[in-house]
Amino acid sequence: MFSYVSTDTGSRHALARIIPRLVALVVMLCVSTACLAASTSGTAPVRHVFIIVLENESYAVTFGQNSLAPYLAHELPKQGALLPHYYGIGHYSLDNYVAMISGQAPNAATQNDCTIYSEFVATATKPDANGQWPGSGCVYPKNVPTIADQLTTAGLSWKAYMEDMGADPSRESATCGHVAIGADDPTRHATPKDQYAAKHNPFVYFHSIIDDTNYCGTHVVNLDALTNDLAHIDTTPNYVYITPNLCHDGHDAPCQNGEQGGLISADAFLRTWVPRILNSPAFQKDGLLVITFDEGTDAVACCNEKGLPGGPQPGQYGPGGGQIGAVLISPFIAPGTTSTVPYNHYNLLRSIEDFFGLEHLGYAGAKHLRTFGSDVFTAHPSLSK
């Protein structure tokens, strides 16, 4: 690359000092170019994903001018990207949560939130071409993978943080909280003491996770553990999934503990936890925060969504889970970005899998499905950060 001949010892020594600096500069320029190319091509170098899932609200209500959640509706989009055309995939809750981590479409049991914690019974010996397992039931067998399984296999870390899990030990454990197979699930309803709902915790509906008690117990934990985990990059999982309790996710209004609930309590929850996430070293280095809802109030779909072969319509009375919207914040997103591209929970799963170089599960692998691209990732942070 360089050609220099000199008999001047001083010149040679000076050159010896300069060349390493030139090499370092070239490396920095290459890194900068790569980061810019990644950003403009839509593949942001995200290595820490934080997901907060709220409950049961339409885009028009949440993000309207008179929203009861002004922090979410008006303040947070100014810090990142607003996705108005983000959709749920079904009704009621559980089928959306399952889709987010496995790409599996709603079946008759998950669509009704699994009042009985029953086994999933497949009606075929293998998944179809779209990775869908036909059948019905709640707890999927070990051969139905999730993004948690993918991350573990890839040597990456993950945790699900569930608010109130274990608050009443007579109902569920403080880790990996669920009832026995075949039992009625009392966590479907909040109590003044415990507002945890297993139906909002998709990880306990897969045998690949719950069958190893220690594995599940160290990965599916109470939300209180998140504060310490955020303190350092090496203690922050690559994939963080956060479910507020039935009051703070907006599900109940009023709440069993006397709080107002709905969007008011959801907004208060976000005001507490979002700054903690945004100020964490892992987020500031290469993070992405996604805040969305499980479902809306209509059955509109996007993105050529399909249902389970032989199964019910995903939206029960329509093809999808309705328009809910989403807010995404990241060092790779310019504040005030708005994308009109349609997305749903399958797009979210596919995008995360692409961040970590994982295969696409279930309907996240649909050929037509796009990932969060340059419409969302509109910035590239400086090398000094």
KOLBANU-957068 format. One line per 4 residues: their letters; for each residue x, y negated, z of C-alpha. Coordinates in nm, 2 decimals, always signed. Each point is the difference from the previous one (the first is absolute). Example, Ala and Ser with C-alpha at 12.3 -4.5 7.8 and 13.67 -1.06 7.14 Angstrom:
<rs>
AS	+1.23 +0.45 +0.78; +0.14 -0.34 -0.07 .
</rs>
This chain:
<rs>
MFSY	+0.00 +0.00 +0.00; +0.28 -0.24 +0.09; +0.35 -0.02 -0.17; +0.27 -0.19 +0.17 .
VSTD	+0.38 +0.02 -0.02; +0.23 -0.21 +0.21; +0.34 +0.02 +0.16; -0.10 -0.26 +0.25 .
TGSR	-0.04 +0.17 +0.34; -0.21 -0.28 +0.14; -0.24 +0.01 -0.30; -0.03 +0.38 +0.04 .
HALA	-0.08 -0.04 +0.37; -0.26 -0.28 -0.08; -0.16 +0.23 -0.26; -0.01 +0.28 +0.24 .
RIIP	-0.20 -0.22 +0.23; -0.23 -0.13 -0.28; -0.09 +0.33 -0.17; -0.18 +0.16 +0.30 .
RLVA	-0.21 -0.32 +0.02; -0.08 +0.01 -0.37; -0.10 +0.37 +0.04; -0.22 -0.09 +0.29 .
LVVM	-0.16 -0.28 -0.19; -0.07 +0.24 -0.30; -0.16 +0.25 +0.24; -0.21 -0.27 +0.16 .
LCVS	-0.12 -0.12 -0.34; -0.08 +0.36 -0.10; -0.20 +0.05 +0.32; -0.18 -0.33 -0.05 .
TACL	-0.08 +0.09 -0.36; -0.13 +0.34 +0.11; -0.22 -0.16 +0.26; -0.14 -0.25 -0.25 .
AAST	-0.06 +0.28 -0.25; -0.17 +0.21 +0.26; -0.22 -0.30 +0.10; -0.09 -0.10 -0.36 .
SGTA	-0.06 +0.36 -0.11; -0.24 +0.05 +0.30; +0.21 +0.25 +0.19; +0.09 -0.18 +0.32 .
PVRH	+0.27 +0.16 +0.22; -0.24 +0.05 +0.29; +0.13 +0.25 +0.26; -0.24 -0.08 +0.29 .
VFII	-0.38 +0.01 -0.05; -0.24 -0.12 +0.27; -0.38 +0.07 -0.06; -0.28 -0.14 +0.22 .
VLEN	-0.35 +0.14 -0.08; -0.31 -0.19 +0.11; -0.36 +0.11 -0.04; -0.32 -0.04 -0.20 .
ESYA	+0.00 -0.34 -0.16; -0.04 -0.14 -0.35; +0.24 -0.23 -0.16; -0.26 -0.28 -0.03 .
VTFG	-0.06 +0.00 +0.38; +0.36 +0.04 +0.11; +0.16 -0.25 -0.23; -0.28 -0.24 -0.04 .
QNSL	+0.03 -0.37 +0.08; -0.19 +0.05 +0.33; +0.18 +0.33 +0.10; -0.01 +0.10 +0.36 .
APYL	+0.36 +0.11 -0.05; +0.18 -0.32 -0.11; +0.34 +0.13 +0.08; -0.04 +0.29 -0.24 .
AHEL	-0.21 -0.19 -0.25; +0.19 -0.33 -0.03; +0.33 +0.00 +0.19; +0.15 +0.34 -0.09 .
PKQG	-0.05 -0.02 -0.38; +0.21 -0.32 +0.01; +0.29 +0.21 +0.13; -0.03 +0.27 -0.27 .
ALLP	-0.24 +0.13 -0.26; -0.38 +0.03 -0.01; -0.14 +0.29 -0.20; -0.37 -0.09 -0.05 .
HYYG	-0.07 +0.31 -0.22; +0.11 +0.26 +0.25; -0.26 +0.28 +0.06; -0.08 +0.28 +0.24 .
IGHY	-0.05 +0.34 -0.16; -0.30 +0.13 +0.19; -0.24 -0.01 +0.30; +0.02 +0.04 +0.29 .
SLDN	+0.33 -0.04 +0.18; +0.20 +0.33 +0.01; +0.00 +0.07 -0.37; +0.17 -0.33 -0.06 .
YVAM	+0.27 +0.06 +0.26; +0.06 +0.35 -0.13; +0.04 -0.14 -0.36; +0.25 -0.25 +0.12 .
ISGQ	+0.25 +0.27 +0.12; -0.08 +0.30 -0.22; -0.17 -0.11 -0.32; -0.29 +0.24 +0.07 .
APNA	-0.35 -0.12 -0.10; -0.30 +0.01 +0.23; -0.16 +0.33 +0.08; -0.34 +0.04 +0.17 .
ATQN	+0.15 +0.03 +0.35; +0.26 -0.28 -0.02; -0.26 -0.22 -0.17; -0.21 +0.03 +0.32 .
DCTI	+0.29 -0.06 +0.24; +0.03 +0.36 +0.12; -0.23 +0.00 +0.30; +0.13 +0.35 +0.06 .
YSEF	+0.37 +0.04 -0.03; -0.03 +0.29 -0.24; +0.25 +0.19 -0.22; +0.01 -0.10 -0.37 .
VATA	-0.11 +0.30 -0.21; +0.13 +0.00 -0.35; -0.20 +0.14 -0.29; +0.30 +0.06 -0.22 .
TKPD	+0.34 +0.15 +0.05; +0.19 -0.30 -0.13; -0.05 -0.37 -0.06; -0.12 -0.12 -0.34 .
ANGQ	+0.20 -0.20 -0.25; -0.05 -0.31 +0.21; +0.12 +0.16 +0.32; -0.35 +0.02 +0.14 .
WPGS	-0.10 +0.29 +0.22; -0.37 +0.08 -0.05; -0.19 +0.10 +0.31; -0.13 -0.16 +0.32 .
GCVY	+0.11 -0.05 +0.35; +0.21 -0.22 +0.22; +0.34 +0.14 +0.09; +0.20 +0.08 -0.32 .
PKNV	+0.22 +0.31 -0.01; +0.38 -0.03 +0.00; +0.03 +0.03 -0.37; -0.18 -0.34 -0.04 .
PTIA	+0.28 -0.26 +0.03; +0.00 -0.35 +0.13; +0.24 -0.29 -0.04; +0.11 +0.08 +0.35 .
DQLT	+0.12 +0.34 -0.12; +0.17 -0.16 -0.29; +0.19 -0.25 +0.21; +0.12 +0.26 +0.24 .
TAGL	+0.12 +0.22 -0.28; +0.18 -0.30 -0.15; +0.18 -0.07 +0.33; -0.21 -0.32 +0.06 .
SWKA	-0.18 -0.10 +0.31; -0.37 -0.06 +0.07; -0.23 -0.07 +0.29; -0.37 -0.06 +0.04 .
YMED	-0.09 -0.24 +0.28; -0.36 +0.04 +0.14; -0.14 -0.26 +0.24; -0.16 +0.15 +0.31 .
MGAD	+0.09 +0.36 -0.08; +0.02 +0.18 +0.34; -0.16 -0.29 +0.19; -0.24 +0.26 +0.13 .
PSRE	+0.20 +0.33 +0.03; -0.32 +0.20 +0.05; -0.09 -0.08 -0.37; +0.34 +0.02 -0.18 .
SATC	+0.37 +0.00 +0.05; +0.21 -0.31 -0.01; +0.19 +0.16 -0.29; -0.15 +0.19 -0.30 .
GHVA	-0.35 -0.06 +0.14; -0.27 +0.24 -0.13; -0.25 +0.25 +0.13; +0.02 +0.38 -0.05 .
IGAD	-0.08 +0.14 -0.34; -0.37 +0.06 -0.02; -0.09 -0.24 +0.28; -0.23 -0.30 -0.01 .
DPTR	+0.21 -0.32 -0.01; -0.10 -0.24 +0.28; +0.25 -0.26 -0.13; -0.24 -0.10 -0.27 .
HATP	-0.15 -0.24 +0.26; +0.18 -0.24 +0.22; -0.02 -0.02 +0.38; +0.08 -0.30 +0.22 .
KDQY	+0.33 +0.17 +0.09; +0.10 +0.16 -0.33; -0.07 -0.13 -0.35; +0.22 +0.23 -0.20 .
AAKH	-0.16 +0.18 -0.29; +0.16 +0.31 -0.16; -0.19 -0.07 -0.32; +0.22 -0.30 -0.05 .
NPFV	+0.32 +0.21 +0.05; +0.04 +0.20 -0.32; +0.32 +0.18 +0.12; -0.19 +0.23 +0.24 .
YFHS	-0.20 +0.14 -0.29; +0.29 +0.20 -0.15; +0.14 +0.32 +0.14; +0.34 -0.09 -0.14 .
IIDD	+0.02 -0.26 +0.27; -0.21 +0.12 +0.30; +0.12 +0.36 +0.00; +0.34 -0.10 +0.13 .
TNYC	-0.09 -0.16 +0.34; +0.34 -0.16 +0.05; +0.02 -0.14 -0.35; -0.35 -0.15 +0.01 .
GTHV	+0.05 -0.13 +0.35; +0.31 -0.19 -0.10; -0.15 -0.15 -0.31; -0.37 -0.07 +0.09 .
VNLD	+0.02 -0.22 +0.30; -0.17 -0.28 +0.19; +0.04 -0.35 -0.14; +0.18 -0.11 +0.31 .
ALTN	+0.31 +0.18 -0.13; +0.03 -0.24 -0.30; +0.14 -0.29 +0.20; +0.32 +0.18 +0.09 .
DLAH	+0.02 +0.16 -0.34; +0.00 -0.33 -0.17; +0.30 -0.13 +0.20; +0.26 +0.15 -0.23 .
IDTT	+0.02 +0.11 -0.36; +0.12 +0.35 +0.09; -0.30 +0.05 +0.23; -0.26 -0.13 -0.24 .
PNYV	-0.14 +0.28 -0.22; +0.01 -0.03 -0.38; -0.38 +0.05 +0.00; -0.21 -0.16 +0.28 .
YITP	-0.38 +0.06 +0.00; -0.20 -0.20 +0.25; -0.36 +0.06 +0.10; -0.16 -0.24 +0.25 .
NLCH	-0.27 +0.13 +0.23; -0.37 -0.01 -0.08; -0.02 -0.35 +0.13; +0.31 -0.16 -0.15 .
DGHD	-0.04 +0.16 -0.34; -0.34 -0.18 -0.04; -0.21 +0.32 +0.01; -0.20 -0.08 +0.31 .
APCQ	-0.18 -0.33 +0.08; -0.05 -0.05 +0.29; +0.26 +0.24 +0.15; -0.04 +0.24 +0.28 .
NGEQ	+0.25 -0.19 +0.21; -0.20 -0.33 -0.04; +0.21 -0.16 -0.28; -0.17 -0.16 -0.29 .
GGLI	+0.13 +0.25 -0.26; -0.04 -0.03 -0.37; +0.23 -0.23 -0.20; +0.05 -0.22 +0.31 .
SADA	+0.17 +0.27 +0.20; +0.18 +0.13 -0.31; +0.14 -0.34 -0.06; +0.12 -0.03 +0.36 .
FLRT	+0.18 +0.34 -0.04; +0.18 -0.12 -0.31; +0.10 -0.33 +0.17; +0.17 +0.22 +0.26 .
WVPR	+0.17 +0.27 -0.21; +0.07 -0.16 -0.34; +0.26 -0.25 +0.14; +0.17 +0.29 +0.19 .
ILNS	+0.03 +0.19 -0.33; +0.11 -0.30 -0.21; +0.27 -0.09 +0.26; +0.14 +0.35 +0.02 .
PAFQ	+0.35 +0.07 -0.16; -0.13 +0.28 -0.22; -0.28 -0.21 -0.15; +0.23 -0.30 -0.06 .
KDGL	+0.26 +0.23 -0.17; -0.22 +0.19 -0.25; -0.35 +0.02 +0.14; -0.36 +0.00 -0.14 .
LVIT	-0.31 -0.06 +0.21; -0.33 +0.11 -0.14; -0.33 -0.10 +0.17; -0.32 +0.13 -0.14 .
FDEG	-0.33 +0.17 +0.09; -0.11 +0.36 -0.03; -0.33 -0.08 -0.19; -0.23 -0.28 -0.10 .
TDAV	-0.37 -0.03 +0.00; -0.07 +0.10 -0.35; +0.10 +0.30 -0.21; +0.19 -0.17 -0.28 .
ACCN	+0.32 +0.17 -0.12; +0.30 -0.10 -0.21; +0.29 +0.16 -0.18; -0.20 +0.28 -0.16 .
EKGL	-0.05 +0.17 +0.33; -0.12 +0.36 -0.01; -0.16 +0.22 +0.26; +0.08 +0.35 +0.12 .
PGGP	-0.09 +0.26 -0.26; -0.33 +0.15 +0.11; -0.02 -0.25 +0.29; -0.21 -0.30 +0.08 .
QPGQ	+0.02 -0.35 -0.14; +0.28 -0.17 +0.18; -0.22 -0.29 +0.10; -0.30 +0.22 +0.09 .
YGPG	-0.23 -0.24 -0.19; +0.26 -0.11 -0.25; +0.34 +0.07 -0.15; +0.22 -0.17 +0.27 .
GGQI	+0.05 -0.16 +0.33; -0.06 -0.36 -0.10; +0.21 -0.32 -0.03; +0.19 -0.07 +0.32 .
GAVL	+0.31 -0.20 -0.10; +0.35 +0.03 +0.15; +0.28 -0.23 +0.11; +0.36 +0.10 -0.06 .
ISPF	+0.30 -0.18 +0.16; +0.36 +0.07 -0.08; +0.34 -0.17 -0.05; -0.06 +0.10 -0.37 .
IAPG	-0.33 -0.18 -0.03; -0.02 -0.38 -0.05; -0.23 -0.17 +0.25; -0.34 -0.08 -0.15 .
TTST	+0.00 +0.27 -0.27; -0.33 +0.12 -0.13; -0.04 +0.31 -0.22; -0.32 +0.07 -0.19 .
VPYN	+0.11 +0.35 -0.09; -0.23 +0.27 +0.13; +0.13 +0.24 +0.26; -0.13 +0.26 +0.25 .
HYNL	+0.13 +0.24 +0.26; +0.14 +0.24 -0.25; +0.20 -0.29 -0.16; +0.13 -0.08 +0.35 .
LRSI	+0.12 +0.36 +0.06; +0.16 +0.01 -0.35; +0.18 -0.33 +0.06; +0.14 +0.12 +0.33 .
EDFF	+0.11 +0.33 -0.15; +0.19 -0.19 -0.27; +0.18 -0.22 +0.26; +0.14 +0.32 +0.15 .
GLEH	+0.05 +0.20 -0.31; -0.27 +0.26 +0.08; -0.23 +0.20 -0.22; -0.36 -0.12 -0.04 .
LGYA	-0.26 +0.19 +0.21; -0.35 +0.07 -0.12; -0.17 -0.28 -0.18; +0.30 -0.22 +0.07 .
GAKH	+0.15 +0.19 -0.29; -0.27 -0.10 -0.26; +0.18 -0.10 -0.32; -0.20 -0.32 -0.04 .
LRTF	+0.07 -0.12 +0.36; +0.23 -0.29 +0.04; +0.21 -0.11 +0.30; +0.05 -0.34 +0.16 .
GSDV	+0.21 -0.17 -0.26; +0.14 -0.34 -0.10; -0.35 -0.15 +0.06; +0.06 +0.07 +0.37 .
FTAH	+0.37 -0.01 +0.04; +0.07 -0.36 -0.11; +0.31 -0.08 +0.19; +0.35 +0.14 +0.07 .
PSLS	+0.17 -0.09 +0.33; +0.34 -0.16 +0.00; +0.30 +0.22 +0.07; +0.07 -0.20 +0.32 .
K	-0.30 +0.15 +0.17 .
</rs>
